[in-house]
Amino acid sequence: MTAELVRGQNHTLPQTRLEIRVSAGTPVVAGATLGDERGTVRGVEWIAHPGSPQLPGLEVSQQAAADHRLAVDLEALPAGAHRVTVLLALPVGAGGPVRFGAVPAPFVAVTGLDGTEIATFTLTDLDAESAVSALELYRRQDAWKVRAVGQGYAGGLAEMLADQGVTDPAALAGSIQEAVTRGLARSVAPPPPRTPEADRVRHATGSADHRPTAPPPAPEPPEPLADPATTGPAHTTQPHTAQPHTAQPHTAPGPAAAGASAAGPSTGGPINYAHPRRQHAAPPSPPPAAPPAQPGQPAQPVAGDATGWSMDERLYNQIWGMFEDLARAVAAYRSAVDFAESRMDQELDRALSDPRNRIGGAGDRSREAARAKRDELASRAREALDRDLAQLAAEAAVVEPALPAAYAGWGNPVWHAHRIPMEIPMALRIGDLHLPERTDLRIPLLVRLPLERGMWVDSGRTASEAAALMDTDRLRRLAMETAVAHAARLLAVYPPGEFAVHVIDPAGSAAGPLAPLVEAGVLAGPPAAGPGGVASVLAHLTRRVDLVQMAVRARAADSLPPDLDTGEQLLVVNDFPHGFDDRAVTQLRYLADEGPAVGVHLLMVADREEASAYGPVLDPLWRSLLRITPVADSHLADPWVGHAWTYEPLTIPPGSRVLEQVLAAVAAARRAAGR
């Protein structure tokens, strides 16, 4: 029976290998400190945090997230450690809430490796606090217990660490927040919080209990799991455990958050740059389930087997569910392999510490037995992973041909029959992601529309190993071609006249890659060159941001100038920072910070090394953009366990005229609409 704790209450722990699961309504930082018999933290080596996530017997997440799993093996803690205190803090400078009183009460659960809850605690009655000691695991007379603490700190992470007895807590708190900021900059943004009625539906089968699945609904992504026989302890990245097979990903906001797209000045109301038009009705039921599979066999995958407002939304949810399933399944495999290695090392240490095993064949037999057990555990983990990968591959094979143009790659035939839509789609595909455990299993990388974050195509040779082997001029051309292709996709999925593209090409060096956009006549104006061109475009877009912001704040959309284009705007910048003076750099940073909220977005092509002359002043700019590359590179992190995913850019098939055909359709739709 689960013990539902209140502040100050304790409960005996029946086992020593545990998970501590944290669910919050907003990304939080999770960490833990070790204490001796008096609760003293002996040094930074007894603190696990995103910048240093692993200690013997303890591991925490490397990034801020709304859901965390902390792995704990109480028997593997350092000698002298009698207490584990779990700490939560709000990230600083991430644009989110600054106090726990403004977010839903965090929920913390102590579970076994099979997912069974042992004790839970909801951290209520928090207000101005931005950090909190959630609970502690402590030893009493050779038995371990858990106590609900719930001690909040208005002074934040530094005050909380000081209360733990940490030397120089401010410096450590700063390094932790910096590690979190770096993690957020490289992380793919998760989809919006799901609602209970919009859970993803999977079809249970005889072998489905080996499939990554989810715990009860939470504000952020679900928690899929792995075969319990292969799940490791606290020596891993976010271990995963088995539960009933009910994987649940995410859906779009409900009716309250789903307004119409940008309203024009004639509406008389505030301009709405929220999610595109959505129906104000309950989501329809998911499509009919596939016929039941034979016992012991997985169910036939179905395209769109998620609930949503439309088939596009069902596919969107299904893709995000596949993304998370793959992340969790691989994390479970790596967890089990790490555990097998750790267990072997411990058994070898014990064997070698016995003098009787140092002579004769006893030591050799102990080593062989330890290695055999390691190999058995690793083999079982791989078998479970292969089952998960096979099911995901079968699902991907069904889903890919069913994708609409916005979600499809350039090689999908749907693009050849594409018609410019009358409504904005939920999302746009900007590439594929894969992990080394199976490189042919690709997950589409979807970003929500309207864009919530600009993009940066890294044209530097230091961006990746593949880029380092490429000629500089060829790499820069490829980076600009990538930007042009993304701009074309955005133009093609927006209704006529509701999306405009501006280009800054200071030296005119991108004339070749820009030719498809220029020749199709789909740009808002000729590519801007020279200092004068740069200044003109930046002044125009900065003015637009200022005017729309004022209109929104004053609830006076009808006061906007009649010639102001209220559609979404994309600024493509080539070869930054060439041609940018200090004023232009300041304006660009302003557009990056303030533009997305009012429909102005950046797509930059730049080599960060060349921009280093501006010093750290541009660091916030780079962090605000989603970095993508013109060649494959392992630099993006998922929002659940933080794997390093290989990003593959979308490529146009050799000899294909699909880009020109799509841009011609955009131009024709604009002429027909009189835009």
N, C-alpha and C positions, 0 to 999 in steps of 0.2 A: 504494500500500500504506500502511495506517495505521501510524504509529509509536507503539508503546506505551511511553511514557516512564516512567522511574523518577526518583526525586528527584535533581536535579542534571544530568540528561541534557538535551541540546538537539536541535533538529531544524530544518532550513531550511524556511521557508514559501514555497510556490510561488506565492502570490498575496497581494494586499494587502487585498482586501475579504473579510472573514471573519465568522464567528459563533463565539462561545465559549459552549458549552452546559454548564450545571451541573446535575447531578442529585444530590439528597441525600434522605435518608430523613426529613427534617424541614424545616420552613421555615427558610431562611437568608437573610441579607442579602448581596447581591452589589454590589460596587463596583469601582472601578478608579482608579488614580492614574497620572499621566504624570510621567516623569522626564527630565531632560536627559542629556547625555553622561556625567555623573558620577552619575546616578541621583537627583539632587535634585529634589524637588517644589517648584516655584517659588511656589506659593500655592494657596489654596482653589480658584482658577479652573482648576487642573489636577487636580481631584478630581471624579469622577462618582460619585454616591451617590443613594439614594432621594429625598433632599430636593432634589437638583440633578442630575437624571439625564442631562443632555445636555452634551457637549463637542463641539467640531469633530472629526468622525471617530470619535466614541465615544458609545455610549448604553447605559445599564443600566436595570434594572427599577426601578419606583417603589415596590415593596412586597416584603416577605419572601415567599418561595415555596420549594417543594421543587424546582422546576425553573426555571431561568433561561436566557434567551438574551441575551447581550451582543453588540451589533453593533459592528464595528470596521472602519474604513476607514483603513488606515495612511497612505495618501497625503493624507488630509484632516486629519491631526493638526496642531496648531499648530506653527509654526516653532520649532525647537529641541527638540522632543519626540523622544527617541530610545528611550524605553522605556514600555511599558504593563504595569502590574502589576495582576493580578486578585486582589481581596480578598474573602474570605468571613467572615461573622461570624454568631453565633447572636443572635437578637433578645433583648433584655433585657425581663423583666417580662411575657412572653407566655405564661407557664405551661408552656413547653416545656423541653427539656434545656438545661443550662447549660455543657456541655462536649462537645466533639466525640467524646470517647471513649465517650460514651453513645449515639451514633447510628451508623448505617452510614457507612462511609467515603465521603465525597463523591467524585463522578466528574466530571471536567472534560474536555471534548473541544473541540478547535479544528477547525472545519469550514469548507468553502467554502459559498457561497450556495446550491449545489445539494444541500447536506446531506452531501456526501462528507467523511468524517473524514480529517483530515490528521495529527493527533496527539492522543493521549489520555493521561490521567494520573489514577490513583486515589490519593487522599490517605490513605494508610495510616499506622499507628503514631501516631495522635493520641490524646491522653489528656485532660489537664486543660485543654487549650487551648480557648478560646471564640472565637478569631479565627485566621485563617490566610492567609498570602500563598500563593495556589494556584500561579500560574505567571506568567511574564512574557514579553512579546513585546519583542524588542530588536533594534536596528539594528547590523550589523557590516559595514563596508566596502560600504555601499549595498545590502546584502541584509538581509532581516528573518528572524529566527529565533525559535523558542519554546523556553523552558527551563522544566522542571518544578521548582518551588521547594519547596512544602510546608512552609514555615516557620510554625510555630504560636506563639501568644502566649497564655499563661495570663492575662495582664493584660487581655485582650479587645481591643476595637476601639481604645481609646485608646492602648494600648501599641503596637499594630501601626501606627497612624498616626504615632506618635512615631518609630518606627523608620524610617518613610518620610521623616522630616525635616519633618513638618507642624508649624507653629506653633500652640500651644494645642490639642493633640490632644484633650484631655478635653472641651473645649467643642464641638468639631466632632463627636466621638463621641456626645455627648449630643443634639445636634441631629439627627444621623442616626437614632438610636434613637427620638426623638420622631416623626420623619417616618414611621418604620416602624410605630409604635404607631397613628398616625392612619390609616395604610393598612389595618392589620389590623381596626380598628374599623368601617370601611366596606366591607370585603371580604366577599363571600359565601363561607362556609366551603366548601372543596372536599370532594368525597366521599372516603371512606376510601381508603387505598392499594389498588390493584387487584392481583390475582394473575395470573401469566402465563396460567393456564388459563381466566381469566374475561375475556379480552379481547373487546372488541366486534368483531363480524364485519360487515364491509361487503362488498358484492358488487362486484368489479372489473368495469369496463366499458371500452369503447373510449375513452371520454372521461374516465375516472375519474382520470387523472393530473392533472386540474385541480381535484380535490376536496381539501379539507383532509385530511391524513392524519397518521400518527404515526410516531415513531422507535421503536427497540426499547423493551421494557417498562422502566419506571422506577417508583420508589415512589409518584410523584404523577401528575397528569394527563399524557396523551400529548401529543405535539407535532405537531398537524396542520400542513399546509403549503399553499403557494400555487403558482400557475403560475410556474415559474422565469423566464419571460420578463418577469414583472411584479414580481419581488422586488427591493426596494431595498437600499441599503447601510446605513451606520451612522447615518443621520439620522432614524431611525424608532423607533417603539415596538415593540420585540420583533419584528424581521422574521421572515418565515417562508418556508420553502423547500420545494422539491418532492422527494418520495421516493416509493417504491412505495406503492400505494394500499391501506393496511391500518389504517385508523383504529381506535384502541383506547381506549375510555374505561375506566370504573372499575366495580368491583363491591363488594358488601358484604364484610365480613370473612369469612374462612374459618371452618371449624368451631371452631378454637381460640378465636376471638374471639366466637363466636356462642352465647351461653348462653341459658337460659330467661329469661323476663321475671321481674319481681319476685316472689320467693318469699315466701310468707306465713310467719308465725311457726311453723307446724306443721312446716315442713321440717326444722328443727333445724340448718340450715346458714346461711351468711351470705346476707344479702339481696342479690340480683343485680339491679342497675339497668343492666345492659349492654343490648346490642341485643335486640329482641324474639325470641321463639322462632324458630329456624331449623332446617332439617333438617341432620343430620350426615351428609351424603352428598355425593358429588361433584356439581357443578352439571350439570344436564342439558344436552344439546347445544342450540344455538340452533334456532329453527324452520327448516323447510326454506326454502332460498333461493328467491327469485322466479325465474321462467323467465329465461334469459339474454336480455339486451336485444340489439337489432340493433347491429351494429358502429357505433361513434360515438355511440350513444345511452346515456343513463344507465339503470341497472337500475331496475325497479319497486321503490319503497320497501316495506318490510314492517314492520308494527308488532311490536315485540319482537325485532328482529334483533340482540340481544345475549345473551350467555350469562348465566346466573344460576340461582338456586335455584328460581325460580318465574317465572311470566309477569309478576307485579308487579315483581320484581327486574329482569327483562329490560327492561321499560319504563322503570324508574328509570335503569338504565344507559344506555339509548338516549337518554333526555332529557338526561342529563348530557353524553353524547357530542355531541348536537346543540348544546348550549350552548357547549361548547368549540370545536366546528367553526365556529360562527358567530363566536365571539370571534377565532379564529385567522384565518379568512378575511378579516374586516374589518381585522384588524391588518396582514395582508399587503397589502391594498388601500391602506390609509393609508400603509404603508411605501413602496409603489411610487410613490404620488403625491408624497410628501415627497421621495423621491429624484429624481423628475422635476423638481420645483421647484428642488432644490438643484443638480442638474446644469445646469439652464438658467441659474441665477445664476452658476455658475462659468464657463460658456461666455461669458456676457455680460461678466463681469469680464475674462476674457482678451481678448475682442474689443476692449473699450474701453481696455485697457491698451496696445494697439498704436496709436501715433500715426497710422499710415496709415489706420486705420479711423474716424478722427474727422472726416474730410472725405469728400465724395462719397457714393456709395451703398453703399460696402463695409460701413460700420457698420450701415446699415439691413438689408442682406442677412444679416449675421451675427445680428442680433437676430431677424429673421424665421425663420432656420434654427433658432436655439435654441428659439424658441417652438413651432415646428412639431414639433421632436423632443420637447419637453415634452408637447405635446398627444397625440402618438402613444403615448408611454409611458403617459400617464394613461388613454387610451382602451383600450389593451390590458389595463391593470389593471382597468378597469371591466368589460370583457368577461369576464375571469376571475371577478371577483366575482359578476357576474350569473349565471354558470353555477352557481357554488356556492350562491347564494341560491335559485335556481330549484329545485335539487335538495333543499335543506333545506326549502323551502316545500312541495314535494311530499311529503316525509317527514312534516312536521308535519300535513298534511292527512290522512294515514293514521293517525298516532299518536294524535291528539287524540280521535277517536271511540272508540278502543280503551282509553282510560284507565280505571282503577278509580276509585271515588268519591274516595278520598283524594288522587288526582292530578288530578282533574277540576275544572273550574270549576263555579260554581253553575248555569250554563245547560245543562250536560250532562245529558241524560235519565237517566243512570245514577243521579243523586241521587233521582229520583222512585221508583226501585225499590230504593233502598238499604236494606239490613238491617244491624243492628248486628253487627259481626264478632265472632268468638271469639278472634281473634289480632290483635295490633297490626301495622299495616302498616309498611313500611320508612320511609315518609316522608309528608309532608303538603304539599300545594300551598298557598302563602300569597300568590300573586300571579303576575304575568307580567313578563318583561323583554324589552326590545327596544332596538335601536340605530338611529340616524337614517338609516343607509344603506337600511333597509327597515323602516319602522315597523309594517307589518302582519304581519311575521314575529315571532311571540311565542314565547318560550321559557318554559315553566312553571318557576317558582321553587319548588323542593322543599327542605324542611328535614327532616333525619333525625329519626326518633322512636325512643326518647324524646328530647325536645328537649335539645340540648346547649347551648343559649344562649337566654336570654329575648328578648322582643321589646318594642319601644317604638314606639307609634303616635304620631307627632309631630303634635300639635294646634296648633302655632304657625303664625301667618300668615307668618313668615319662613322657613318650611320649604321653600317652592318658589314659583315665579311664579304658579302656579295658586292656591295657598293665599293669596297676598297679595291676590288679587282677590276673595276670598270673605269674607262676613260672619263675624265672629269666632264668634258663637253657632252659626251653621250649620256652621262648620268643626269646632267642638268636638263637636257632635252627630254629625257624620259620622265623626269619629275614634272616638267611643265605639261607634257602630254597626259600625265596622270591627273593633273589639276583640271585640264580641259575636259577630260572624260567625265570627271565628277560634276563639273559645271553643266555639262550637257545632260547628264542624268537628272540633275535637279530641275533644269528647264523642262525636261520631258515629262516629269511627273506632277508638275504644277499646272493648274488651269491657265488658259491663255491670259497673259498680261498680269498674272499675280506673282511673277518672279522675274527679277531683273539682274543681269550680270554686268558688273563694271570690272575693268582690267587696268592695272597699273603695270606697265612694262618700261621702266625708266630709260633703259638703254636701247630699247627696241630689239633686244636679243631673242625674243620669243616669237618672232613673226611666223616661223614655220609651224610650231605647235598650235599657235592661235588661229591659223588659217581656217580651219573648219568653222569656228565661231564667227569669224569676220565675214567669210564668204556666204554663210547662211543668213547674215544680217540679224542675228539674234542678240547682239550686245546692246547695252543701253547707250553706248557711244564708242567711238574709236578707242583702241588701247591708248591710255595716257602715257606719254613719254616726256622725259626731261623734268627739271624741277617745277616748271610751270604746270605741266600736266598732273604731276603728283599732288601739288598743292590744290589744284582745282577739284579733283575727285575727292580728296580727303575733306575739303571744305564743304562740298556738296553733301556728303554722307554724314559728316558731323552735324551740319545744320539739320538734316532730317531727323537724326537721333534727338537733338535738342527739342525740336518742335513737337515730335510725337510724345516725348516724355512729358512736356508741359501740358499737352492736350489730355493725356491720360490722367495726370495728377489733378488737373482742373475739371475733369469730366466734361470736356468741351471739344469733342471730336469735330463738331461742325465749324470750329474756328480755324481749322487748318487751312493753309492756302490751297486754292482749288487746283493748282498745278503740282501739288505734292503727291508723289507716287506712294501710296500706302501699302503696296505689295511688298513681299519679302525682297531683300536686296543682298546680293553676294558680291563681295569685293575680292577679286583674285589679284594677288600681289606677287610679281615675279622678281626673283633675285634680290630680296631684301637682305641687307639694308642699303644696297646701292641706290643712290638718288634720294635718300631720305636725310633731311637735316633734323636738328633737335626738335623743332616744332612739329615736323611731320611724324617723327617717332612718337611724340606725346599724343598726337591725334590718333595714331594707329592703336596705341595702348587704350585710349578712351573708347574707340570703337570695339575693341576686344572685350572690354569690361562692361560697357553699357549697351552695346549694339544688339546682342542676341535677344534681350528682353523686349525690344521694340522692332525686331525684324531686320536687323543689319548684321551680316555674318562675314567672317573672314575665311579665306582659303589662301594660305600663304605658301609660297615656294621659296625655301631659304636653306642655307647652310648655317647652322647655328655657330659653327666655329668662326665663320666670317663675321658674324654679328657680335663676337666677343669684345670688339673694340668699344662697344657701348657699356661694357661691364655688367654688373648684376642688375642694372636698371631694367633690363629686358627679361629677367628671370620670370616675373609674374606673367608676362606675355606668353612665354613658351609654355608655362604650366597651365595657362587657361585654354590652350589649344590641344586637340587630339592629334598626336603625332602619328602620321602614316608614312610609308616609304614607297618609292617606285619599284623596289625590288623586295624580295622576301626578307623578313627580319623578325627576330624573336624579341619583341620589346613591349608588347601589350600584356596587361594583366587582367584576369577576370575579376568580377566584383565579389566572388565567393571565397575562394581559397588562394587567389593570387598567383596561379601558375603563370609562367612566362610562355605566352602563346606566340607561335609564328604567324605573322600577318602576311597574307598573300594578296597583292593588289589585283583588282579586276583587270583583265587584259582583253583587248579586242582580237578575235581570231584573225590570223594572217590572211590578208586578201579580202577581208570583210569590209563592206561599205555601210555597216550598221550605224556607225556614228553619223555619217553624212545623211543617211535616211532619217534618223531620229531628229536631227537638227532641221532638216527640210520639213518634217511634220510639225515641228514647233513653229517655224516661220509661217507655214500655211495656216495653222490654227490661229495665229495672231492676226493674219490678214482677214480671215473669216470673221473674227470677233471685232475687227476694226480697231485693233490695238497697235 
